[in-house]
Amino acid sequence: MIRLLQNDLKRFFNSPILYITVICGIAFILRPLMDIHGMWKLYTPMELLAIPLAISDFTPFAALFCVFPFADVFAREYSSGYTLFILTRKSSKQYALGKCISVAISGGVVMGIIMTVTEIICVCLAGTKENVETLSFLQNTIWAREGLLSIWNGNLVLLLRVFIAVIFGALWASVGLLSSVIIPNRYTVFIVPLVVYQLLWFLLNGLPVNPVYLLRGDSANIPSLEFLLLVQVGSILLCSAVSYIGILSRVRK
């Protein structure tokens, strides 16, 4: 299975779609900063970061960026018959588990890169250092309630934002894989996660499990960082488990 994972990840990192997705994601999330380009020096890194996370065109389509590079891999392989070739050398269990892991990694990598680059740019553009007053707008968030804002002048929060973005990416890539297992069509992988994401955003408005809140991590309704991680990791495991069973069912027919 290690060899199978290596091959999948090699295909993922060698695909131009990965880099196109990352570039487009960064462009989408940073667009609001262009509207205030003359005032960057008046903001701290955390304040600059709050702007694209709150009002960018990236947030409504975040799930799509997670699935676009690689979540359709099973649909492509199954539809083309390539799975039959793989299964002559690997067991169906290895194949199913490998797909669940590689797809989750792909979504995490995409979101991790986008968030990391966004934070680096915000740090470079900001002209004001963080202090107690500049961080006051985050006082109702988990970052303040758990005493994280005072660590490394808020830099720990920047690292944790990247981490939760990785988890978010892994979750929605896993949702994409699950949709392709249910309906083995690569276009389903792009449509279903986006529709589900939008519906949950609307239906769960104000609730701590709203997917947008889980991405940003700045809603006062989120009780703790542990809650945020538990919900998303639990969802990844659930989607992966159902995908694993579904893949086995399809390839063993």
Rosetta blueprint (number, residue, H / E / L):
1 M L
2 I H
3 R H
4 L H
5 L H
6 Q H
7 N H
8 D H
9 L H
10 K H
11 R H
12 F H
13 F H
14 N H
15 S L
16 P H
17 I H
18 L H
19 Y H
20 I H
21 T H
22 V H
23 I H
24 C H
25 G H
26 I H
27 A H
28 F H
29 I H
30 L H
31 R H
32 P H
33 L H
34 M H
35 D L
36 I L
37 H H
38 G H
39 M H
40 W H
41 K H
42 L H
43 Y L
44 T L
45 P H
46 M H
47 E H
48 L H
49 L H
50 A H
51 I H
52 P H
53 L H
54 A H
55 I H
56 S L
57 D L
58 F L
59 T H
60 P H
61 F H
62 A H
63 A H
64 L H
65 F H
66 C H
67 V H
68 F L
69 P L
70 F L
71 A L
72 D L
73 V H
74 F H
75 A H
76 R H
77 E H
78 Y H
79 S H
80 S H
81 G L
82 Y H
83 T H
84 L H
85 F H
86 I H
87 L L
88 T L
89 R L
90 K L
91 S L
92 S H
93 K H
94 Q H
95 Y H
96 A H
97 L H
98 G H
99 K H
100 C H
101 I H
102 S H
103 V H
104 A H
105 I H
106 S H
107 G H
108 G H
109 V H
110 V H
111 M H
112 G H
113 I H
114 I H
115 M H
116 T H
117 V H
118 T H
119 E H
120 I H
121 I H
122 C H
123 V H
124 C H
125 L H
126 A L
127 G L
128 T L
129 K L
130 E L
131 N L
132 V L
133 E L
134 T L
135 L L
136 S H
137 F H
138 L H
139 Q L
140 N L
141 T L
142 I H
143 W H
144 A H
145 R H
146 E L
147 G L
148 L L
149 L L
150 S L
151 I H
152 W H
153 N H
154 G H
155 N H
156 L H
157 V H
158 L H
159 L H
160 L H
161 R H
162 V H
163 F H
164 I H
165 A H
166 V H
167 I H
168 F H
169 G H
170 A H
171 L H
172 W H
173 A H
174 S H
175 V H
176 G H
177 L H
178 L H
179 S H
180 S H
181 V H
182 I H
183 I L
184 P L
185 N L
186 R H
187 Y H
188 T H
189 V H
190 F H
191 I H
192 V H
193 P H
194 L H
195 V H
196 V H
197 Y H
198 Q H
199 L H
200 L H
201 W H
202 F H
203 L H
204 L L
205 N L
206 G L
207 L L
208 P L
209 V L
210 N L
211 P H
212 V H
213 Y H
214 L H
215 L H
216 R H
217 G L
218 D L
219 S L
220 A L
221 N L
222 I L
223 P L
224 S L
225 L H
226 E H
227 F H
228 L H
229 L H
230 L H
231 V H
232 Q H
233 V H
234 G H
235 S H
236 I H
237 L H
238 L H
239 C H
240 S H
241 A H
242 V H
243 S H
244 Y H
245 I H
246 G H
247 I H
248 L H
249 S H
250 R H
251 V H
252 R L
253 K L
